Amino acid sequence: MPTIAEFDGIKILMYYQDHDPPHFHVEYGDCEALIRVADLALIEGDVPGRVLRRVNEWARTRQADLALNWVKCRSHVAPDRL
């Protein structure tokens, strides 16, 4: 599972051959969440509200890059660090 970004104690990851819809994983301490790339909605999991807001702020300007990384991961190609 490649880590594509780290900031403020938050890790953003994408798994190779993960299930649809296109999404990324958020890890913060013992908390985990899945965020849909298309609309940055929380799919499942639980992270503190301030972490979720920070992740959404970070992801808003990177949605196209996140979508491209999803395609790369699905093809077993290493995603870019964002």
Biopython code that builds the backbone (N, CA, C, O; Angstrom):
import numpy as np
from Bio.PDB.StructureBuilder import StructureBuilder

atoms = [
    (1, "MET", "N", (0.840, -1.171, 0.000)),
    (1, "MET", "CA", (0.000, 0.000, 0.000)),
    (1, "MET", "C", (0.887, 1.237, 0.000)),
    (1, "MET", "O", (1.456, 1.594, 1.032)),
    (2, "PRO", "N", (1.006, 1.874, -1.118)),
    (2, "PRO", "CA", (1.865, 3.064, -1.210)),
    (2, "PRO", "C", (1.309, 4.261, -0.446)),
    (2, "PRO", "O", (0.123, 4.581, -0.530)),
    (3, "THR", "N", (2.186, 4.905, 0.291)),
    (3, "THR", "CA", (1.855, 6.172, 0.921)),
    (3, "THR", "C", (2.093, 7.252, -0.118)),
    (3, "THR", "O", (3.206, 7.390, -0.627)),
    (4, "ILE", "N", (1.056, 8.023, -0.439)),
    (4, "ILE", "CA", (1.212, 9.052, -1.469)),
    (4, "ILE", "C", (1.408, 10.444, -0.882)),
    (4, "ILE", "O", (1.813, 11.367, -1.589)),
    (5, "ALA", "N", (1.121, 10.597, 0.416)),
    (5, "ALA", "CA", (1.343, 11.898, 1.058)),
    (5, "ALA", "C", (1.370, 11.720, 2.571)),
    (5, "ALA", "O", (0.768, 10.796, 3.118)),
    (6, "GLU", "N", (2.078, 12.622, 3.227)),
    (6, "GLU", "CA", (2.109, 12.693, 4.689)),
    (6, "GLU", "C", (2.192, 14.160, 5.080)),
    (6, "GLU", "O", (3.024, 14.907, 4.564)),
    (7, "PHE", "N", (1.319, 14.561, 5.999)),
    (7, "PHE", "CA", (1.323, 15.936, 6.495)),
    (7, "PHE", "C", (0.554, 15.984, 7.802)),
    (7, "PHE", "O", (-0.420, 15.254, 7.985)),
    (8, "ASP", "N", (0.986, 16.832, 8.695)),
    (8, "ASP", "CA", (0.298, 17.052, 9.977)),
    (8, "ASP", "C", (-0.032, 15.755, 10.716)),
    (8, "ASP", "O", (-1.069, 15.665, 11.374)),
    (9, "GLY", "N", (0.838, 14.755, 10.614)),
    (9, "GLY", "CA", (0.585, 13.475, 11.275)),
    (9, "GLY", "C", (-0.428, 12.597, 10.553)),
    (9, "GLY", "O", (-0.850, 11.570, 11.085)),
    (10, "ILE", "N", (-0.818, 12.992, 9.353)),
    (10, "ILE", "CA", (-1.821, 12.283, 8.549)),
    (10, "ILE", "C", (-1.102, 11.556, 7.416)),
    (10, "ILE", "O", (-0.220, 12.122, 6.770)),
    (11, "LYS", "N", (-1.483, 10.295, 7.176)),
    (11, "LYS", "CA", (-0.948, 9.547, 6.037)),
    (11, "LYS", "C", (-2.076, 9.326, 5.036)),
    (11, "LYS", "O", (-3.194, 8.971, 5.407)),
    (12, "ILE", "N", (-1.760, 9.543, 3.764)),
    (12, "ILE", "CA", (-2.693, 9.292, 2.673)),
    (12, "ILE", "C", (-2.125, 8.124, 1.872)),
    (12, "ILE", "O", (-0.975, 8.162, 1.436)),
    (13, "LEU", "N", (-2.940, 7.088, 1.680)),
    (13, "LEU", "CA", (-2.477, 5.876, 1.011)),
    (13, "LEU", "C", (-3.460, 5.435, -0.057)),
    (13, "LEU", "O", (-4.642, 5.774, -0.010)),
    (14, "MET", "N", (-2.957, 4.674, -1.022)),
    (14, "MET", "CA", (-3.801, 3.986, -1.994)),
    (14, "MET", "C", (-3.291, 2.559, -2.100)),
    (14, "MET", "O", (-2.083, 2.320, -2.113)),
    (15, "TYR", "N", (-4.210, 1.621, -2.176)),
    (15, "TYR", "CA", (-3.848, 0.215, -2.292)),
    (15, "TYR", "C", (-3.858, -0.195, -3.761)),
    (15, "TYR", "O", (-4.666, 0.297, -4.548)),
    (16, "TYR", "N", (-2.944, -1.109, -4.121)),
    (16, "TYR", "CA", (-2.975, -1.699, -5.464)),
    (16, "TYR", "C", (-4.213, -2.579, -5.572)),
    (16, "TYR", "O", (-4.563, -3.288, -4.629)),
    (17, "GLN", "N", (-4.869, -2.531, -6.721)),
    (17, "GLN", "CA", (-6.044, -3.369, -7.010)),
    (17, "GLN", "C", (-7.144, -3.249, -5.960)),
    (17, "GLN", "O", (-7.774, -4.245, -5.603)),
    (18, "ASP", "N", (-7.378, -2.032, -5.463)),
    (18, "ASP", "CA", (-8.428, -1.801, -4.470)),
    (18, "ASP", "C", (-9.790, -1.796, -5.158)),
    (18, "ASP", "O", (-9.870, -1.722, -6.384)),
    (19, "HIS", "N", (-10.843, -1.875, -4.381)),
    (19, "HIS", "CA", (-12.220, -1.935, -4.878)),
    (19, "HIS", "C", (-12.718, -0.543, -5.286)),
    (19, "HIS", "O", (-12.206, 0.475, -4.819)),
    (20, "ASP", "N", (-13.716, -0.521, -6.160)),
    (20, "ASP", "CA", (-14.390, 0.733, -6.525)),
    (20, "ASP", "C", (-15.290, 1.158, -5.381)),
    (20, "ASP", "O", (-15.647, 0.320, -4.553)),
    (21, "PRO", "N", (-15.667, 2.411, -5.300)),
    (21, "PRO", "CA", (-15.316, 3.536, -6.166)),
    (21, "PRO", "C", (-13.881, 4.005, -5.888)),
    (21, "PRO", "O", (-13.309, 3.684, -4.847)),
    (22, "PRO", "N", (-13.309, 4.765, -6.826)),
    (22, "PRO", "CA", (-11.975, 5.310, -6.597)),
    (22, "PRO", "C", (-11.933, 6.087, -5.274)),
    (22, "PRO", "O", (-12.770, 6.952, -5.016)),
    (23, "HIS", "N", (-10.938, 5.755, -4.449)),
    (23, "HIS", "CA", (-10.858, 6.360, -3.121)),
    (23, "HIS", "C", (-9.416, 6.309, -2.623)),
    (23, "HIS", "O", (-8.552, 5.674, -3.228)),
    (24, "PHE", "N", (-9.186, 6.982, -1.527)),
    (24, "PHE", "CA", (-7.901, 6.890, -0.852)),
    (24, "PHE", "C", (-8.137, 6.646, 0.629)),
    (24, "PHE", "O", (-9.215, 6.916, 1.158)),
    (25, "HIS", "N", (-7.114, 6.134, 1.279)),
    (25, "HIS", "CA", (-7.181, 5.805, 2.690)),
    (25, "HIS", "C", (-6.488, 6.892, 3.494)),
    (25, "HIS", "O", (-5.461, 7.427, 3.076)),
    (26, "VAL", "N", (-7.048, 7.212, 4.637)),
    (26, "VAL", "CA", (-6.479, 8.182, 5.558)),
    (26, "VAL", "C", (-6.153, 7.443, 6.852)),
    (26, "VAL", "O", (-6.991, 6.724, 7.396)),
    (27, "GLU", "N", (-4.931, 7.626, 7.337)),
    (27, "GLU", "CA", (-4.551, 7.087, 8.637)),
    (27, "GLU", "C", (-4.077, 8.247, 9.506)),
    (27, "GLU", "O", (-3.259, 9.071, 9.098)),
    (28, "TYR", "N", (-4.615, 8.276, 10.699)),
    (28, "TYR", "CA", (-4.224, 9.298, 11.679)),
    (28, "TYR", "C", (-4.225, 8.631, 13.042)),
    (28, "TYR", "O", (-5.285, 8.359, 13.606)),
    (29, "GLY", "N", (-3.038, 8.368, 13.572)),
    (29, "GLY", "CA", (-2.965, 7.613, 14.823)),
    (29, "GLY", "C", (-3.617, 6.261, 14.647)),
    (29, "GLY", "O", (-3.259, 5.509, 13.740)),
    (30, "ASP", "N", (-4.577, 5.941, 15.510)),
    (30, "ASP", "CA", (-5.302, 4.680, 15.419)),
    (30, "ASP", "C", (-6.566, 4.781, 14.570)),
    (30, "ASP", "O", (-7.308, 3.807, 14.440)),
    (31, "CYS", "N", (-6.812, 5.950, 13.995)),
    (31, "CYS", "CA", (-8.030, 6.184, 13.217)),
    (31, "CYS", "C", (-7.766, 5.961, 11.731)),
    (31, "CYS", "O", (-6.675, 6.240, 11.233)),
    (32, "GLU", "N", (-8.776, 5.458, 11.036)),
    (32, "GLU", "CA", (-8.690, 5.236, 9.599)),
    (32, "GLU", "C", (-9.991, 5.640, 8.939)),
    (32, "GLU", "O", (-11.060, 5.583, 9.548)),
    (33, "ALA", "N", (-9.884, 6.052, 7.674)),
    (33, "ALA", "CA", (-11.074, 6.409, 6.909)),
    (33, "ALA", "C", (-10.798, 6.205, 5.427)),
    (33, "ALA", "O", (-9.644, 6.196, 4.998)),
    (34, "LEU", "N", (-11.856, 6.043, 4.652)),
    (34, "LEU", "CA", (-11.788, 5.978, 3.198)),
    (34, "LEU", "C", (-12.534, 7.185, 2.653)),
    (34, "LEU", "O", (-13.653, 7.478, 3.074)),
    (35, "ILE", "N", (-11.901, 7.890, 1.703)),
    (35, "ILE", "CA", (-12.468, 9.099, 1.108)),
    (35, "ILE", "C", (-12.607, 8.894, -0.398)),
    (35, "ILE", "O", (-11.636, 8.539, -1.068)),
    (36, "ARG", "N", (-13.795, 9.112, -0.927)),
    (36, "ARG", "CA", (-14.052, 8.974, -2.362)),
    (36, "ARG", "C", (-13.376, 10.122, -3.108)),
    (36, "ARG", "O", (-13.485, 11.277, -2.695)),
    (37, "VAL", "N", (-12.680, 9.816, -4.201)),
    (37, "VAL", "CA", (-11.957, 10.826, -4.964)),
    (37, "VAL", "C", (-12.913, 11.805, -5.642)),
    (37, "VAL", "O", (-12.654, 13.008, -5.641)),
    (38, "ALA", "N", (-14.007, 11.321, -6.216)),
    (38, "ALA", "CA", (-14.893, 12.161, -7.032)),
    (38, "ALA", "C", (-15.456, 13.361, -6.295)),
    (38, "ALA", "O", (-15.514, 14.459, -6.850)),
    (39, "ASP", "N", (-15.879, 13.164, -5.033)),
    (39, "ASP", "CA", (-16.526, 14.256, -4.309)),
    (39, "ASP", "C", (-15.970, 14.453, -2.900)),
    (39, "ASP", "O", (-16.485, 15.252, -2.118)),
    (40, "LEU", "N", (-14.907, 13.705, -2.593)),
    (40, "LEU", "CA", (-14.223, 13.796, -1.293)),
    (40, "LEU", "C", (-15.137, 13.465, -0.116)),
    (40, "LEU", "O", (-14.941, 13.952, 0.998)),
    (41, "ALA", "N", (-16.133, 12.634, -0.384)),
    (41, "ALA", "CA", (-17.055, 12.202, 0.670)),
    (41, "ALA", "C", (-16.426, 11.060, 1.476)),
    (41, "ALA", "O", (-15.676, 10.243, 0.944)),
    (42, "LEU", "N", (-16.747, 11.027, 2.750)),
    (42, "LEU", "CA", (-16.321, 9.945, 3.622)),
    (42, "LEU", "C", (-17.117, 8.695, 3.257)),
    (42, "LEU", "O", (-18.346, 8.695, 3.331)),
    (43, "ILE", "N", (-16.419, 7.635, 2.865)),
    (43, "ILE", "CA", (-17.078, 6.375, 2.516)),
    (43, "ILE", "C", (-17.289, 5.537, 3.769)),
    (43, "ILE", "O", (-18.380, 5.023, 4.017)),
    (44, "GLU", "N", (-16.225, 5.410, 4.552)),
    (44, "GLU", "CA", (-16.333, 4.669, 5.809)),
    (44, "GLU", "C", (-15.177, 5.047, 6.709)),
    (44, "GLU", "O", (-14.199, 5.653, 6.271)),
    (45, "GLY", "N", (-15.302, 4.686, 7.953)),
    (45, "GLY", "CA", (-14.251, 4.954, 8.920)),
    (45, "GLY", "C", (-14.565, 6.153, 9.779)),
    (45, "GLY", "O", (-15.650, 6.732, 9.724)),
    (46, "ASP", "N", (-13.560, 6.508, 10.589)),
    (46, "ASP", "CA", (-13.765, 7.592, 11.526)),
    (46, "ASP", "C", (-12.428, 8.244, 11.840)),
    (46, "ASP", "O", (-11.506, 7.597, 12.336)),
    (47, "VAL", "N", (-12.340, 9.517, 11.549)),
    (47, "VAL", "CA", (-11.190, 10.333, 11.938)),
    (47, "VAL", "C", (-11.744, 11.593, 12.583)),
    (47, "VAL", "O", (-12.885, 11.965, 12.308)),
    (48, "PRO", "N", (-10.968, 12.261, 13.436)),
    (48, "PRO", "CA", (-11.462, 13.494, 14.037)),
    (48, "PRO", "C", (-11.888, 14.509, 12.971)),
    (48, "PRO", "O", (-11.312, 14.553, 11.884)),
    (49, "GLY", "N", (-12.884, 15.310, 13.284)),
    (49, "GLY", "CA", (-13.413, 16.292, 12.345)),
    (49, "GLY", "C", (-12.355, 17.234, 11.794)),
    (49, "GLY", "O", (-12.368, 17.553, 10.606)),
    (50, "ARG", "N", (-11.446, 17.679, 12.638)),
    (50, "ARG", "CA", (-10.411, 18.602, 12.163)),
    (50, "ARG", "C", (-9.484, 17.912, 11.172)),
    (50, "ARG", "O", (-8.985, 18.552, 10.247)),
    (51, "VAL", "N", (-9.246, 16.608, 11.354)),
    (51, "VAL", "CA", (-8.413, 15.845, 10.419)),
    (51, "VAL", "C", (-9.140, 15.700, 9.092)),
    (51, "VAL", "O", (-8.543, 15.881, 8.031)),
    (52, "LEU", "N", (-10.424, 15.377, 9.145)),
    (52, "LEU", "CA", (-11.210, 15.244, 7.925)),
    (52, "LEU", "C", (-11.244, 16.566, 7.161)),
    (52, "LEU", "O", (-11.123, 16.569, 5.936)),
    (53, "ARG", "N", (-11.406, 17.679, 7.858)),
    (53, "ARG", "CA", (-11.396, 18.988, 7.192)),
    (53, "ARG", "C", (-10.041, 19.267, 6.553)),
    (53, "ARG", "O", (-9.979, 19.783, 5.437)),
    (54, "ARG", "N", (-8.963, 18.934, 7.242)),
    (54, "ARG", "CA", (-7.616, 19.156, 6.706)),
    (54, "ARG", "C", (-7.375, 18.282, 5.484)),
    (54, "ARG", "O", (-6.789, 18.746, 4.505)),
    (55, "VAL", "N", (-7.812, 17.031, 5.519)),
    (55, "VAL", "CA", (-7.672, 16.125, 4.372)),
    (55, "VAL", "C", (-8.460, 16.658, 3.183)),
    (55, "VAL", "O", (-7.952, 16.670, 2.062)),
    (56, "ASN", "N", (-9.691, 17.097, 3.413)),
    (56, "ASN", "CA", (-10.493, 17.630, 2.313)),
    (56, "ASN", "C", (-9.868, 18.889, 1.723)),
    (56, "ASN", "O", (-9.893, 19.090, 0.508)),
    (57, "GLU", "N", (-9.316, 19.724, 2.573)),
    (57, "GLU", "CA", (-8.627, 20.929, 2.103)),
    (57, "GLU", "C", (-7.441, 20.546, 1.216)),
    (57, "GLU", "O", (-7.244, 21.134, 0.153)),
    (58, "TRP", "N", (-6.669, 19.580, 1.645)),
    (58, "TRP", "CA", (-5.515, 19.099, 0.892)),
    (58, "TRP", "C", (-5.959, 18.474, -0.437)),
    (58, "TRP", "O", (-5.365, 18.746, -1.480)),
    (59, "ALA", "N", (-6.992, 17.645, -0.398)),
    (59, "ALA", "CA", (-7.410, 16.877, -1.571)),
    (59, "ALA", "C", (-8.125, 17.713, -2.631)),
    (59, "ALA", "O", (-8.065, 17.383, -3.816)),
    (60, "ARG", "N", (-8.801, 18.792, -2.226)),
    (60, "ARG", "CA", (-9.560, 19.608, -3.188)),
    (60, "ARG", "C", (-8.714, 20.053, -4.372)),
    (60, "ARG", "O", (-9.195, 20.059, -5.505)),
    (61, "THR", "N", (-7.473, 20.421, -4.129)),
    (61, "THR", "CA", (-6.624, 20.913, -5.219)),
    (61, "THR", "C", (-5.854, 19.785, -5.902)),
    (61, "THR", "O", (-5.060, 20.033, -6.809)),
    (62, "ARG", "N", (-6.090, 18.549, -5.468)),
    (62, "ARG", "CA", (-5.347, 17.410, -6.011)),
    (62, "ARG", "C", (-6.256, 16.309, -6.554)),
    (62, "ARG", "O", (-5.795, 15.185, -6.759)),
    (63, "GLN", "N", (-7.514, 16.599, -6.787)),
    (63, "GLN", "CA", (-8.437, 15.548, -7.207)),
    (63, "GLN", "C", (-8.018, 14.894, -8.520)),
    (63, "GLN", "O", (-8.121, 13.675, -8.651)),
    (64, "ALA", "N", (-7.550, 15.670, -9.492)),
    (64, "ALA", "CA", (-7.118, 15.090, -10.766)),
    (64, "ALA", "C", (-5.912, 14.176, -10.547)),
    (64, "ALA", "O", (-5.834, 13.100, -11.140)),
    (65, "ASP", "N", (-4.980, 14.596, -9.703)),
    (65, "ASP", "CA", (-3.813, 13.771, -9.402)),
    (65, "ASP", "C", (-4.211, 12.516, -8.636)),
    (65, "ASP", "O", (-3.649, 11.446, -8.870)),
    (66, "LEU", "N", (-5.156, 12.628, -7.740)),
    (66, "LEU", "CA", (-5.644, 11.460, -7.010)),
    (66, "LEU", "C", (-6.318, 10.470, -7.960)),
    (66, "LEU", "O", (-6.135, 9.260, -7.829)),
    (67, "ALA", "N", (-7.094, 10.982, -8.913)),
    (67, "ALA", "CA", (-7.751, 10.111, -9.895)),
    (67, "ALA", "C", (-6.707, 9.389, -10.751)),
    (67, "ALA", "O", (-6.855, 8.201, -11.037)),
    (68, "LEU", "N", (-5.663, 10.093, -11.156)),
    (68, "LEU", "CA", (-4.596, 9.472, -11.939)),
    (68, "LEU", "C", (-3.864, 8.422, -11.104)),
    (68, "LEU", "O", (-3.551, 7.344, -11.610)),
    (69, "ASN", "N", (-3.589, 8.719, -9.850)),
    (69, "ASN", "CA", (-2.949, 7.737, -8.986)),
    (69, "ASN", "C", (-3.807, 6.497, -8.813)),
    (69, "ASN", "O", (-3.281, 5.388, -8.715)),
    (70, "TRP", "N", (-5.134, 6.673, -8.774)),
    (70, "TRP", "CA", (-6.040, 5.523, -8.673)),
    (70, "TRP", "C", (-5.843, 4.604, -9.873)),
    (70, "TRP", "O", (-5.731, 3.388, -9.718)),
    (71, "VAL", "N", (-5.803, 5.187, -11.065)),
    (71, "VAL", "CA", (-5.613, 4.398, -12.289)),
    (71, "VAL", "C", (-4.263, 3.680, -12.241)),
    (71, "VAL", "O", (-4.168, 2.503, -12.589)),
    (72, "LYS", "N", (-3.228, 4.391, -11.811)),
    (72, "LYS", "CA", (-1.904, 3.773, -11.715)),
    (72, "LYS", "C", (-1.926, 2.584, -10.756)),
    (72, "LYS", "O", (-1.412, 1.514, -11.081)),
    (73, "CYS", "N", (-2.511, 2.765, -9.595)),
    (73, "CYS", "CA", (-2.558, 1.674, -8.617)),
    (73, "CYS", "C", (-3.338, 0.484, -9.149)),
    (73, "CYS", "O", (-2.939, -0.662, -8.942)),
    (74, "ARG", "N", (-4.423, 0.738, -9.818)),
    (74, "ARG", "CA", (-5.224, -0.359, -10.375)),
    (74, "ARG", "C", (-4.430, -1.134, -11.422)),
    (74, "ARG", "O", (-4.713, -2.303, -11.684)),
    (75, "SER", "N", (-3.426, -0.471, -12.024)),
    (75, "SER", "CA", (-2.581, -1.102, -13.044)),
    (75, "SER", "C", (-1.257, -1.592, -12.465)),
    (75, "SER", "O", (-0.353, -1.968, -13.212)),
    (76, "HIS", "N", (-1.140, -1.588, -11.151)),
    (76, "HIS", "CA", (0.096, -1.984, -10.453)),
    (76, "HIS", "C", (1.288, -1.117, -10.844)),
    (76, "HIS", "O", (2.415, -1.607, -10.916)),
    (77, "VAL", "N", (1.051, 0.143, -11.094)),
    (77, "VAL", "CA", (2.102, 1.111, -11.356)),
    (77, "VAL", "C", (2.221, 1.980, -10.112)),
    (77, "VAL", "O", (1.215, 2.373, -9.521)),
    (78, "ALA", "N", (3.444, 2.276, -9.723)),
    (78, "ALA", "CA", (3.648, 3.082, -8.513)),
    (78, "ALA", "C", (3.014, 4.462, -8.672)),
    (78, "ALA", "O", (3.262, 5.142, -9.668)),
    (79, "PRO", "N", (2.206, 4.882, -7.711)),
    (79, "PRO", "CA", (1.578, 6.203, -7.779)),
    (79, "PRO", "C", (2.592, 7.299, -7.444)),
    (79, "PRO", "O", (3.636, 7.042, -6.844)),
    (80, "ASP", "N", (2.263, 8.509, -7.842)),
    (80, "ASP", "CA", (3.111, 9.656, -7.544)),
    (80, "ASP", "C", (2.914, 10.106, -6.095)),
    (80, "ASP", "O", (1.826, 9.971, -5.535)),
    (81, "ARG", "N", (3.967, 10.634, -5.505)),
    (81, "ARG", "CA", (3.839, 11.304, -4.199)),
    (81, "ARG", "C", (3.194, 12.639, -4.446)),
    (81, "ARG", "O", (3.572, 13.364, -5.366)),
    (82, "LEU", "N", (2.222, 12.966, -3.626)),
    (82, "LEU", "CA", (1.541, 14.245, -3.761)),
    (82, "LEU", "C", (1.827, 15.077, -2.521)),
    (82, "LEU", "O", (1.350, 16.206, -2.413)),
]
sb = StructureBuilder()
sb.init_structure("model")
sb.init_model(0)
sb.init_chain("A")
sb.init_seg("    ")
for serial, (resi, resn, name, xyz) in enumerate(atoms, 1):
    if name == "N":
        sb.init_residue(resn, " ", resi, " ")
    sb.init_atom(name, np.array(xyz, "f"), 0.0, 1.0, " ", f" {name:<3s}", serial, name[0])
structure = sb.get_structure()
